[in-house]
Amino acid sequence: MRNDDVYFSLYFIRHAESMGNVKTEEDFDKTNPQLTKHGEVQAALVGMRMSKVRLDALYCSPLDRALATAQPISLETGLPVQVDPALIEKDVAQTDNGFEIRDETEEYCKARAEDFIARIFEKHPNGAVAVVSHGEYIQYLIRAATGIENLRFCIYNTSVTKINFRKDKLDKLALMNDITHLHTLEGDKTEWM
């Protein structure tokens, strides 16, 4: 088997298009925006895509746009959505009254991501885990998982980034910002520039 040295796969999935990702005159909650109609279609498509993957767990940010993206994955895979506040977007905090904007230092965000990755490795030492989060915060998660510093990553809505962790070999970035599941949709970035 080609990948018999892979002991763990980690999938990072950005939420689908939300009201915060489009220009609109419509009033919406800027701290916790809902998905657009287009985003709902994107979420369904990434759900179908992930149905082909054998996953052991599905983790998600508590923000509505991430939850609405994780739900189709849950329906397709039969896995429950495990909400983890550590996956919330940078500069957003969960409070007793909902969500609010807060400044978060780079160091704090980095430590939060490193802690989450360490917990995932401890809880799931083998298998495959999907994580639904946010464009800015996924940057920190990828850096924490790979040890790559001082590099920004392009993260489109519902993009899939996959890292394969291998025994006694270098780990592999198997997919990066992949949105091939959106190839039938108009208006999505499905061609490399």
N, C-alpha and C positions, 0 to 999 in steps of 0.2 A: 504494500500500500504506500502511496506517495507521501502521505502525511502521518505515518505511523509514529513519528517522533513528536507530534503535537500532543501535549497533555492538557492544554487549556486554551480556549478561544474566547476572546472578549470582543463584543460588538458594541460600538458606540453609535447611537442613532439620534440625530437631531430631530426635534419636534417638527411637525408639518407647518406650513405657512399659517401665520396668525395675523390678527388685525394689526399687530405691531410691525409686521413685515411689509405692509403695503401702504401706499399713499391713499388716504381716505379722509373725507370730511365727516364721516360717521363718528359719533361719540362712542368710545369704548374704554374699558379699564386698562390703562397703560401699564400698570404693574402686573396684571394677570390677564392678558388678552386671550380671547377665545380664538379658535381656528376660523379661517375664512371657509367658504364653500369649497374653494380650490384646495385648501389645506385638508379638508375632510376627505377629498378624493385621494390626495397624496397619502394620507394616513392609511386608507384602505389598501392602497397599492403596496405600501411598505409592510403592512400586515400580511398580505398574500405572499410577498417575497420571503418574509421571515418564517412562513409556514413550512418552507422547504428546509429549514435549519433545525437540527436537533438541539434544543436549548434545555438547560437545566434550571434556569431562573431568569426572571424579567424584573429589572429594577427601574424605577422612574422617579423623576422630580415631582414634588407635590403641586406644581403649577398646572393650571387647567390645560394649556396648550400641549404640555408633555403627556399629561394623563389621557387626553383625547387622541394622542398619537399612539400611546402604549395599548389602549383598549383594543384596537383591531389586531394587534400582535397577540394579545392575550386570547382573544376569541379564536384566532387561527391556530395557536399553539396549545391552547388549553392550560396555559400557565397563569397563575394569579399575578396581578401587578403588585409588586412590593414597593410601596412608596417610601423613599428615603430622603429626608430633608437635606442630606449632604449633597444631593444632586440638583438643588435649586440653582437658578441662574446667578451669576456674579452680581453683587450689589442689590440683591433682593433677599429679604428676611421674612420668615414665617412668624407671625405673632398670634396672640390669642384672638385678635380681631381680624385676622386674614393675613395679607401680605403688604409689605411696605418697602420702599426704596431705602437702602442703607449703603454707605460707602464701605467697601471691603478692601483691605490692603492686598497687594499682590502676594505677600507672604502668607496671609491668612487663607486666601483662595488656594494657593499651592498646598498648604498643609491640609486643608479640607479634602482636596483631591487625593493627596497621598494617603490620608487616613482611610478614605473610602476604598481605594485600590487595595490597600493592605487587608481590610476587612473582607473584601471579595475573595482575595487569594486564600485567606484563612478559612472562610466558610465554604468555598468551592475550589478545592485544590486540583480538581480535574473536571473536565466537561466544557460547557459553553454557557456564557452569560451574556444577555443583552441588557444594555443600559440606555434608557431614553432620557436625554437631558437637553441642554441648550447650547447654541453656537459658541458663545463666549466661554462657558464653563467646560465644554468638551475639550477646549484647548488645554486646560489644566489637567483633565483626566488623561488625555493622550500623553502629555509630558510625564505625568506620574507613572503611567504604565510602561512607558518606553525608556525613560531616563533622558529623552531628548530635551534640551534646554534651548532657550533663545531662538525659537522658531515658531511662527504662527502658521496655523493650518486653515485651509479653506474648508468651510463646513456649510453645505447647502441644506435647505429644509428637507427632511427625511433621508439625508445622506447616510450611508452605512460605511463605517470604518471598522475594519476587522484586524485584530492583532492575534497571531498564533504564537503561543509560548511553547518552546521546544526543549526537549531533554538534551542537555550537553551540547547544544548548538545555539547559534544566534537566533533570537526571536525574529518573526517575520511580520512585517506590515503587509497583510494579504490584500486588503482593500483600503482605499483612502477616498473619502468624500464621494462614494459611488452612488449614483442615482439612476442606474440603468432601469430600475423598476418604473421610472417616470417617463420612459421613452415615448409613450403614447399621448402624453399631455402637452398641450400648447402652452408656451410661456415659461417652461422650466428649462433650466440650463442643462441640456442633455448632450451637448457637444463641447469638447475641449477647445478652449480659445488659443 
